[in-house]
Amino acid sequence: MTNRLFDASVAPSRVPEADARGPWAYLWWLVRIRPWPLVLAAGLGALWMVPLALVPLVIGRAIDEAGQGSGQAGLYLWSLLALGLGILQALAGAGLIQAAVGAEAHALSVTHRVLMRQVVRLGAGLRGQARSGDVAASAAADVASIGNAFEVLGRTIGAAVAAVLVAVALTATSPLLGLAVLIGVPAAVLGIGPLLRPLQARDEAQREQMGIATSQAGDIVAGLRILRGIGGEAGFAERFRHTSQRVRRAGESAGRMEAWIQAAGVFLPGLVTVGVVWLGARLALSGAITAGELVAFYGASAFLTLPVSTATEAAETLSLAKVAAGRVCTLLRLAPGTVRPARPEPLPTGPLPLADSGLGITAAAGRLTVVTAPADRTGVLAERLSRGGAGGGSPDVRLGGVPLDRTDPDGLSARLLHSGPGDVLFSGTVRQELAAGSAPSAEAVARALFAADAADVVDALPGGLDARLDEGGRALSGGQRQRLILARALLAAPDVLILEDPTSSVDAHTEARIVDRVAALRAGRTTVVLSDSPLWRGAADHVVRLEARALSDGPDRCSGVSR
């Protein structure tokens, strides 16, 4: 499949699976889709750095003019030229900052959008393929590292241009000094190279530990209420303490290598400066160069520390950006659990029956079917019924007579909805959470809340439907969250609704009301409930019982009871 994941114009729902592009390919793609911020930053970087490089040469020439007694006119001319270079540098510096920040913002925003599209494309399948901490760390630390690399590129190109210009000017004045600069500056930059690979390795180790720590922190926050109920706070706190210490040690290891690189960025160009000044002084004493040229050589050699330090910063930043881009590409290579068929078959209109010939499950169109299965297998069964053969499931599952692995995933998601204990509440208002991007009427919202027995949950919140929910609905009890999630599923009103243990966190009286109201609200639409509750079985039009080995042994292990 041709990869268009790196095409910024591709809609989120149309992004195909990523190929095996590497980190450098990803960074180059970011440059290609919008090169102008980097081109502008490079040009302004050169305009900012070149005047700084020329100022010592101009000052040296002014000193020679004054020493030769050629009059004030020449001195004033060279002084005005130095002033003009200073003004040019100031204006170019102001523009450079804006261009560099623009290039950084481009890399940040595009990488964020690409990651979000990939998360949307993977959907529920992301949870089984990557840790939540890896995704969070990529959206924060990795994206920032990539942006930093784009910010420094303009200054780096300007530094390289200025360094070449200084070397040419020094060579024209004194070939020996020019040769010393042409050899010394690249040698100083290359001397930092051996430190970059250990930095990459240590940064990757730190990034891995950060992902583990973020995942653990998310698990602790999500299960804090349960931990308190069983008295497990101390054990998990100690576990997280050990994890955070590993993150600290990995960070200290990477920090030590960064410190060595920074030290080398000061020491190596300092050696070049000392060598050039010593050589220039010897030439001045022998009369090979003038006093002004000596001043110019010293100023130019001192200036060369700036390009070398900029190159050092760029090397370090690009090294970290390579690690970050590699992490991003790892997430982009993940494939969704559903695969779009080459020739999808359309689903018929109207109420849809759902059948699994492999397990002997039949949910008649427009009826309420309850499937009882072992508690540890309901999640697998729900995935099988809602995804069928897509992504490696059973091809025996049919919706409206069409195998699920032959249906278009977008059309399938519009007609069939699976709601279970893995569903979460996102941050935002209750109204936004229930609507899930649609625009339902007030009457439809009220009916869904009534059927899920969640009207009292909304009424108890300050602001009602306009009350803001924290991420995951942490301020709500387990039963309240479950009822709001059920209301959201009912409000979506799909043709086929699969509910996985929808009332496991409520009391019997509440469950009885929910069962009767859901059955009434979903009348005429296909509803499949995976539950062992006698209340659901009592309200069902059809009950299917699966034994412990049903999912592996086939249809002879199932039995159906119709009402």
C-alpha positions in Angstrom: 0.0 0.0 0.0 1.3 3.4 -0.9 2.0 5.4 2.2 0.2 8.8 2.4 0.4 9.1 6.2 3.0 11.9 5.8 0.6 13.9 3.5 -0.7 16.8 5.6 -3.8 17.1 3.3 -5.1 13.6 4.1 -8.2 13.7 6.2 -7.9 11.9 9.6 -10.3 9.2 8.7 -8.4 8.5 5.4 -4.9 8.1 6.6 -3.7 4.6 5.6 -1.2 2.5 7.5 2.3 3.8 7.8 5.3 2.1 6.1 8.7 1.6 7.6 10.0 5.1 7.1 12.8 6.1 9.4 13.4 9.1 11.6 15.5 11.0 9.0 12.9 10.4 6.4 10.2 11.8 8.7 12.3 14.9 9.5 13.0 15.4 5.8 9.3 15.1 5.0 8.6 17.9 7.5 11.1 20.1 5.6 9.6 19.3 2.2 5.9 20.0 3.0 6.8 23.5 4.1 10.4 24.6 3.4 9.9 28.3 3.4 10.3 28.9 7.1 13.6 27.1 7.1 14.8 28.8 3.9 13.9 32.2 5.4 15.5 31.3 8.7 18.7 30.1 6.9 18.9 33.4 4.9 18.3 35.6 7.9 20.7 33.4 9.9 23.4 34.2 7.4 22.5 37.9 7.4 22.7 37.8 11.2 26.0 35.9 11.5 28.0 37.4 8.6 28.0 41.0 9.9 29.2 39.6 13.2 32.1 37.9 11.4 33.0 40.9 9.3 33.1 43.4 12.2 36.6 42.3 13.4 37.9 42.6 9.9 36.5 46.1 9.5 37.9 47.2 12.9 41.3 45.8 11.9 41.2 47.7 8.7 40.2 50.9 10.5 43.2 50.5 12.9 45.5 50.1 9.9 44.0 53.2 8.3 44.6 55.2 11.5 48.2 53.8 11.8 49.1 54.8 8.3 48.0 58.4 8.9 45.9 58.4 5.7 43.5 60.9 7.3 40.2 60.9 9.1 38.1 60.2 6.0 39.2 56.6 5.8 38.7 56.0 9.6 35.2 57.5 9.4 34.3 55.3 6.4 35.3 52.1 8.1 33.6 53.2 11.3 30.4 53.9 9.4 30.7 50.5 7.8 31.0 48.8 11.2 27.9 50.7 12.3 26.0 49.6 9.2 27.0 46.0 9.9 25.7 46.3 13.4 22.3 47.7 12.2 22.0 44.9 9.6 22.7 42.3 12.3 20.1 43.7 14.6 17.4 43.7 11.9 18.4 40.2 10.7 18.4 38.9 14.3 14.8 40.2 14.8 13.6 38.4 11.6 15.6 35.3 12.4 13.8 34.8 15.7 10.4 35.0 14.0 11.4 32.7 11.2 13.0 30.2 13.5 9.9 30.1 15.8 7.8 29.7 12.7 9.8 26.7 11.6 9.5 25.2 15.1 5.8 25.8 15.2 5.4 24.1 11.9 7.2 21.0 13.1 5.3 21.0 16.3 1.8 21.4 14.8 2.3 19.0 11.9 3.7 16.3 14.2 0.9 16.8 16.7 -1.7 16.4 13.8 0.0 13.3 12.4 0.0 11.7 15.8 -3.6 12.6 16.5 -4.6 11.2 13.1 -2.8 8.0 13.9 -4.5 7.7 17.3 -7.9 8.2 15.6 -7.1 5.7 12.9 -6.0 3.0 15.4 -9.0 3.7 17.7 -9.5 1.0 20.3 -6.7 -1.1 18.8 -4.1 1.4 20.1 -4.5 0.2 23.7 -3.3 -3.3 22.8 -0.3 -2.2 20.8 1.3 0.7 22.7 1.5 1.9 26.3 -0.5 5.0 27.1 2.8 6.5 28.5 4.5 6.1 25.1 1.7 8.0 23.4 1.7 10.8 26.0 5.5 11.1 26.0 5.5 11.3 22.2 2.9 14.0 22.2 4.9 16.0 24.8 8.7 15.4 24.9 9.2 13.9 21.4 7.3 16.6 19.6 9.2 19.3 21.5 12.6 17.7 20.6 11.6 17.8 16.9 10.5 21.4 17.2 13.8 22.3 18.8 15.7 20.8 15.9 13.8 23.0 13.4 14.4 26.1 15.6 18.2 25.7 15.5 18.6 24.9 11.8 18.5 28.5 10.6 21.2 29.6 13.0 23.3 26.6 12.1 23.2 27.3 8.3 24.0 31.0 9.0 26.9 30.0 11.2 28.3 27.7 8.5 28.1 30.4 5.9 29.8 32.9 8.2 32.6 30.5 9.1 33.3 29.9 5.4 33.4 33.6 4.8 35.8 34.2 7.6 38.0 31.4 6.5 38.1 32.9 2.9 38.9 36.4 4.3 41.7 35.1 6.5 43.1 33.1 3.7 43.2 36.1 1.4 45.1 38.0 4.1 47.4 35.2 5.3 47.2 31.8 3.6 48.9 30.2 6.7 46.2 31.5 9.1 43.4 30.7 6.7 44.7 27.2 6.4 44.8 26.9 10.2 41.2 28.1 10.4 40.0 25.8 7.6 41.6 22.8 9.3 40.9 23.7 13.0 37.2 24.6 12.8 36.0 21.4 11.0 38.3 19.4 13.3 36.7 21.0 16.4 33.2 20.2 15.1 34.2 16.6 14.1 35.7 16.1 17.5 32.3 16.2 19.1 30.9 13.5 16.8 32.1 10.5 19.0 30.0 11.8 21.9 26.7 11.9 19.9 26.1 8.1 19.7 26.3 7.6 23.5 24.0 10.6 23.9 21.4 9.0 21.6 21.6 5.6 23.5 21.2 7.3 26.8 18.4 9.5 25.6 16.6 6.5 24.2 17.0 4.7 27.6 15.6 7.8 29.4 12.7 8.1 27.0 11.8 4.4 27.6 11.8 4.9 31.3 9.7 8.0 31.0 7.1 6.1 29.0 7.0 3.4 31.7 6.6 6.0 34.5 3.9 7.8 32.6 1.9 4.6 32.0 2.2 3.6 35.7 1.1 7.1 36.8 -1.9 6.9 34.5 -2.8 3.4 35.9 -2.5 4.7 39.5 -4.7 7.7 38.8 -7.3 5.7 37.0 -7.5 3.0 39.7 -7.0 5.2 42.7 -10.5 4.6 44.1 -9.9 0.8 43.8 -6.5 1.0 45.4 -7.9 2.9 48.4 -10.6 0.3 48.7 -8.2 -2.6 49.0 -5.5 -0.6 50.8 -3.0 -0.8 48.0 -1.8 2.8 47.9 1.4 2.1 49.7 2.4 -0.8 47.5 1.8 1.1 44.3 3.4 4.2 45.7 6.6 2.2 46.4 6.5 0.7 43.0 6.2 4.1 41.3 9.0 5.4 43.6 11.3 2.8 42.2 10.2 3.6 38.6 10.8 7.3 39.1 14.3 6.6 40.5 15.1 4.7 37.3 13.9 7.7 35.3 16.1 10.0 37.4 19.2 7.8 37.0 18.6 7.6 33.2 18.2 11.4 33.1 21.3 11.9 35.0 23.2 9.6 32.7 21.9 11.5 29.6 22.6 14.8 31.4 26.3 13.9 32.0 26.7 13.1 28.3 25.1 16.4 27.4 27.5 18.2 29.8 30.5 16.6 28.1 29.2 17.7 24.7 28.7 21.3 26.0 32.2 21.2 27.5 33.7 20.0 24.2 31.8 22.7 22.4 33.7 25.3 24.5 37.1 23.6 24.8 37.7 22.5 21.2 37.0 25.9 19.5 39.0 27.5 22.3 42.0 25.5 21.2 41.5 26.8 17.7 41.3 30.4 18.9 44.5 30.0 21.0 46.3 28.5 18.1 45.2 31.2 15.6 46.1 34.0 18.0 49.5 32.4 18.8 50.2 32.0 15.1 49.0 35.5 14.3 51.1 37.0 17.0 54.2 35.3 15.6 53.4 36.6 12.1 52.9 40.1 13.4 56.2 40.0 15.3 57.9 38.9 12.0 56.3 41.7 10.1 54.3 39.4 7.9 51.0 41.0 9.0 50.1 44.4 10.4 48.8 45.2 13.8 45.3 45.8 12.4 45.4 42.4 10.7 46.4 40.8 14.0 43.4 42.4 15.7 41.3 41.2 12.8 42.6 37.7 13.1 42.0 37.7 16.9 38.5 39.0 16.6 37.7 36.5 13.7 39.1 33.6 15.7 37.2 34.6 18.7 34.1 34.8 16.6 34.6 31.3 15.3 33.7 29.9 18.7 30.1 31.0 18.0 29.7 28.9 14.8 31.4 25.9 16.5 29.1 26.2 19.6 26.1 26.6 17.3 27.2 23.5 15.3 27.6 21.7 18.7 24.1 22.7 19.7 22.7 21.6 16.3 24.4 18.2 16.5 23.1 17.6 20.0 19.6 18.8 19.1 19.4 16.8 15.9 20.6 13.7 17.8 17.7 14.1 20.2 15.4 14.9 17.3 16.4 11.6 15.6 15.5 9.7 18.7 12.2 11.5 19.0 11.3 11.0 15.3 12.1 7.3 15.7 9.6 7.1 18.6 7.0 8.9 16.5 7.6 6.6 13.5 7.2 3.6 15.8 3.7 4.8 16.6 3.0 5.6 13.0 3.9 2.0 12.0 1.1 0.5 14.1 -1.7 -0.9 12.0 -5.3 -0.6 13.0 -7.2 -3.7 14.0 -9.7 -3.3 11.1 -8.6 -3.6 7.5 -10.5 -1.9 4.7 -11.5 -4.5 2.1 -10.5 -4.0 -1.5 -14.2 -4.2 -2.6 -16.4 -3.5 0.4 -20.0 -4.8 0.3 -22.7 -2.3 1.3 -24.9 -3.1 4.3 -28.7 -3.4 3.6 -31.0 -0.6 4.8 -33.3 -1.0 7.7 -33.0 -3.2 10.8 -30.0 -5.5 10.7 -29.6 -9.0 12.1 -26.3 -10.0 13.6 -25.2 -13.6 13.4 -22.1 -15.7 14.3 -22.3 -19.0 12.6 -19.1 -20.2 14.3 -20.7 -19.8 17.7 -24.3 -20.3 16.8 -25.3 -16.8 17.9 -28.2 -15.2 16.1 -29.5 -11.7 17.0 -32.7 -11.1 15.1 -33.2 -7.7 13.5 -35.1 -5.3 15.8 -35.0 -7.6 18.8 -33.2 -7.7 22.1 -30.8 -10.7 22.4 -28.9 -11.5 25.6 -25.7 -13.6 25.4 -24.4 -15.1 28.6 -20.7 -16.2 28.6 -17.9 -16.6 31.2 -17.0 -13.3 32.7 -13.4 -13.5 31.5 -14.5 -14.1 27.9 -17.1 -11.4 27.4 -14.5 -8.8 26.1 -13.2 -11.3 23.5 -16.8 -12.1 22.5 -17.7 -8.5 22.2 -14.7 -7.8 20.0 -15.6 -10.8 17.8 -19.2 -9.7 17.3 -18.3 -6.1 16.6 -15.2 -6.6 14.4 -15.7 -10.0 13.0 -12.9 -11.1 10.6 -11.3 -7.6 10.4 -7.8 -7.7 11.8 -7.7 -11.5 12.2 -11.0 -12.3 13.8 -13.6 -14.8 12.7 -15.1 -14.4 9.2 -18.2 -16.2 10.4 -19.8 -13.0 11.8 -22.3 -11.4 9.5 -24.3 -8.2 9.8 -27.4 -8.1 7.6 -26.0 -11.1 5.8 -22.7 -9.4 4.9 -19.5 -10.7 6.5 -18.0 -8.1 8.7 -14.6 -8.5 7.1 -16.1 -7.5 3.8 -17.8 -4.3 5.0 -16.3 -0.8 4.9 -15.0 0.1 8.4 -16.5 3.6 8.2 -19.9 2.2 7.2 -19.7 -0.5 9.9 -18.9 2.0 12.6 -21.9 4.1 11.5 -24.3 1.2 11.8 -22.8 -0.9 14.7 -21.6 0.3 18.1 -19.9 -1.6 20.9 -20.0 -0.1 24.3 -18.2 -1.8 27.2 -16.3 -1.3 30.5 -13.3 -0.1 28.5 -15.1 3.1 27.4 -14.0 6.3 29.0 -15.4 9.8 29.6 -13.4 12.6 28.2 -12.9 16.0 29.6 -15.6 18.6 28.6 -19.2 19.4 29.4 -21.7 16.6 29.9 -23.6 17.8 26.9 -20.5 17.5 24.7 -19.7 14.1 26.1 -23.1 12.7 25.4 -23.4 14.2 22.0 -19.9 12.8 20.9 -19.6 15.3 18.1 -23.3 15.1 16.9 -26.1 17.6 17.5 -28.9 15.7 19.1 -32.2 17.3 20.2 -33.0 18.1 23.8 -35.7 15.4 23.7 -33.3 12.8 22.4 -30.8 13.6 25.2 -33.6 13.4 27.8 -34.8 10.0 26.5 -31.3 8.6 26.6 -30.6 9.9 30.1 -34.0 8.5 31.3 -33.3 5.1 29.7 -29.9 4.9 31.3 -31.4 6.1 34.6 -28.7 8.9 34.5 -30.9 11.9 34.8 -30.2 12.2 38.5 -26.5 12.0 37.8 -26.7 15.1 35.6 -29.1 16.9 38.0 -26.6 16.5 40.8 -23.8 18.2 38.9 -23.5 21.9 39.2 -24.6 23.3 35.9 -26.4 20.1 34.7 -25.6 19.3 31.1 -23.2 22.3 31.0 -21.2 20.9 34.0 -17.6 20.1 33.1 -16.3 16.6 33.6 -12.7 15.8 34.5 -10.8 13.4 32.3 -12.2 9.9 32.8 -15.0 11.3 35.0 -12.8 10.9 38.1 -15.2 12.9 40.2 -18.0 10.4 39.5 -18.6 7.0 41.1 -18.3 3.8 39.1 -22.1 3.5 38.7 -22.5 7.1 37.7 -19.8 6.8 35.0 -21.3 3.6 33.7 -24.8 5.2 33.4 -23.4 8.2 31.5 -21.5 5.9 29.2 -24.7 3.9 28.6 -26.6 7.1 27.9 -24.0 8.1 25.4 -24.3 4.8 23.6 -28.1 5.0 23.5 -28.0 8.6 22.3 -25.9 7.5 19.3 -28.9 5.3 18.3 -27.0 2.8 16.0 -28.8 0.2 14.1 -27.0 -2.5 16.1 -25.9 -1.9 19.6 -23.7 -4.3 21.5 -23.6 -3.7 25.3 -21.0 -5.4 27.4 -22.0 -5.7 31.0 -23.8 -2.4 30.9 -25.2 -2.6 34.5 -22.4 -4.3 36.4 -21.7 -1.3 38.6 -25.3 -0.5 39.7 -27.6 -1.9 42.3 -30.5 -4.3 41.5 -33.2 -1.7 41.7 -31.4 0.6 39.3 -30.6 -2.3 37.0 -34.2 -3.3 36.8 -35.2 0.2 35.7 -32.4 0.4 33.1 -33.4 -3.0 31.7 -37.0 -2.1 31.1 -36.2 1.4 29.8 -33.5 0.2 27.4 -35.7 -2.5 26.0 -38.4 0.1 25.4 -36.1 2.7 23.9 -34.4 0.2 21.6 -37.6 -1.4 20.3 -37.3 -1.9 16.6 -33.5 -1.9 16.7 -31.1 -4.8 17.1 -29.6 -4.9 20.6 -27.1 -7.5 21.9 -26.4 -7.5 25.6 -23.5 -9.6 27.0 -24.5 -10.2 30.6 -25.3 -13.0 33.0 -27.9 -10.9 34.9 -31.2 -12.6 35.3 -32.9 -9.2 34.8 -31.5 -8.9 31.3 -32.4 -12.5 30.5 -35.9 -11.9 31.7 -36.4 -8.9 29.3 -34.7 -10.6 26.3 -36.5 -11.7 23.2 -33.8 -14.3 22.7 -31.1 -15.7 25.1 -27.9 -17.5 24.0 -25.9 -19.3 26.6 -22.2 -20.0 25.9 -20.2 -22.5 27.9 -16.6 -22.0 29.0 -15.1 -23.5 25.9 -17.5 -22.0 23.4 -15.2 -19.5 21.8 -12.7 -22.3 20.9 -15.0 -25.3 20.4 -17.5 -23.9 18.0 -21.3 -23.8 17.7 -22.0 -27.2 19.3 -21.1 -25.6 22.6 -23.8 -23.0 22.4 -27.5 -23.2 23.2 -30.3 -20.7 22.4 -33.5 -19.9 24.2 -36.2 -17.9 22.5 -39.1 -16.1 24.0 
